[in-house]
């Protein structure tokens, strides 16, 4: 469990926010109210998130099941004007979640940040536009749910190689054990793509 949460949860005690190493990428932990019946938690509340400085107009919810440990999905993004901010959470199991800065001109271009998201930790990650995103299932039957700020568009859908040596992601499972789609395994390197995102 992260040990660097803010001392006082923001937004009326409903969520805690921890900035990660890349600007704009945030780990969020909503409050979970538990009793003998189970628990209740607000996993998204536009007013409270906006109050805490997280602004995104989410238009689509996605839900994926990874049946086996070692399933890797990514690195995915959509080019403008269909770029997507994402809010990622796990309702069962755990993932190693990665965001890569693909904003040309940024001093952090090509850098990555990771965090473990799990149903146990009850944490989420907010990833703004201008980042490629991927995740690795750490447990069997892991379910990931994430909101996006633009609908899926096959015309704008892009991917970057999960093992691009210039990015150098340190995946916690050996490459020989990873399970990927044909599309993801054959994705181009970051140096071979023009993301369409510019650092402002």
Secondary structure as the mmCIF struct_conf table of DSSP 4:
data_model
#
loop_
_struct_conf.conf_type_id
_struct_conf.id
_struct_conf.beg_label_comp_id
_struct_conf.beg_label_asym_id
_struct_conf.beg_label_seq_id
_struct_conf.end_label_comp_id
_struct_conf.end_label_asym_id
_struct_conf.end_label_seq_id
BEND BEND1 UNK A 3 UNK A 3
BEND BEND2 UNK A 7 UNK A 8
HELX_RH_AL_P HELX_RH_AL_P1 UNK A 10 UNK A 13
TURN_TY1_P TURN_TY1_P1 UNK A 14 UNK A 14
STRN STRN1 UNK A 15 UNK A 19
BEND BEND3 UNK A 21 UNK A 22
TURN_TY1_P TURN_TY1_P2 UNK A 23 UNK A 24
STRN STRN2 UNK A 26 UNK A 30
STRN STRN3 UNK A 32 UNK A 35
TURN_TY1_P TURN_TY1_P3 UNK A 36 UNK A 37
STRN STRN4 UNK A 38 UNK A 41
BEND BEND4 UNK A 43 UNK A 43
HELX_RH_AL_P HELX_RH_AL_P2 UNK A 46 UNK A 51
TURN_TY1_P TURN_TY1_P4 UNK A 52 UNK A 53
STRN STRN5 UNK A 60 UNK A 66
BEND BEND5 UNK A 68 UNK A 68
TURN_TY1_P TURN_TY1_P5 UNK A 69 UNK A 70
STRN STRN6 UNK A 71 UNK A 71
STRN STRN7 UNK A 72 UNK A 78
TURN_TY1_P TURN_TY1_P6 UNK A 80 UNK A 81
BEND BEND6 UNK A 82 UNK A 82
STRN STRN8 UNK A 86 UNK A 92
BEND BEND7 UNK A 93 UNK A 93
STRN STRN9 UNK A 94 UNK A 101
STRN STRN10 UNK A 104 UNK A 104
TURN_TY1_P TURN_TY1_P7 UNK A 105 UNK A 105
TURN_TY1_P TURN_TY1_P8 UNK A 107 UNK A 110
STRN STRN11 UNK A 112 UNK A 118
TURN_TY1_P TURN_TY1_P9 UNK A 119 UNK A 122
STRN STRN12 UNK A 123 UNK A 127
TURN_TY1_P TURN_TY1_P10 UNK A 129 UNK A 130
STRN STRN13 UNK A 131 UNK A 137
BEND BEND8 UNK A 139 UNK A 139
TURN_TY1_P TURN_TY1_P11 UNK A 140 UNK A 141
STRN STRN14 UNK A 142 UNK A 148
BEND BEND9 UNK A 149 UNK A 150
TURN_TY1_P TURN_TY1_P12 UNK A 154 UNK A 156
STRN STRN15 UNK A 157 UNK A 159
STRN STRN16 UNK A 160 UNK A 160
TURN_TY1_P TURN_TY1_P13 UNK A 162 UNK A 163
TURN_TY1_P TURN_TY1_P14 UNK A 165 UNK A 167
BEND BEND10 UNK A 172 UNK A 173
HELX_RH_3T_P HELX_RH_3T_P1 UNK A 175 UNK A 177
STRN STRN17 UNK A 179 UNK A 179
HELX_RH_AL_P HELX_RH_AL_P3 UNK A 182 UNK A 185
TURN_TY1_P TURN_TY1_P15 UNK A 186 UNK A 186
HELX_LH_PP_P HELX_LH_PP_P1 UNK A 187 UNK A 187
STRN STRN18 UNK A 188 UNK A 188
HELX_LH_PP_P HELX_LH_PP_P2 UNK A 189 UNK A 189
HELX_RH_3T_P HELX_RH_3T_P2 UNK A 190 UNK A 192
STRN STRN19 UNK A 198 UNK A 198
#
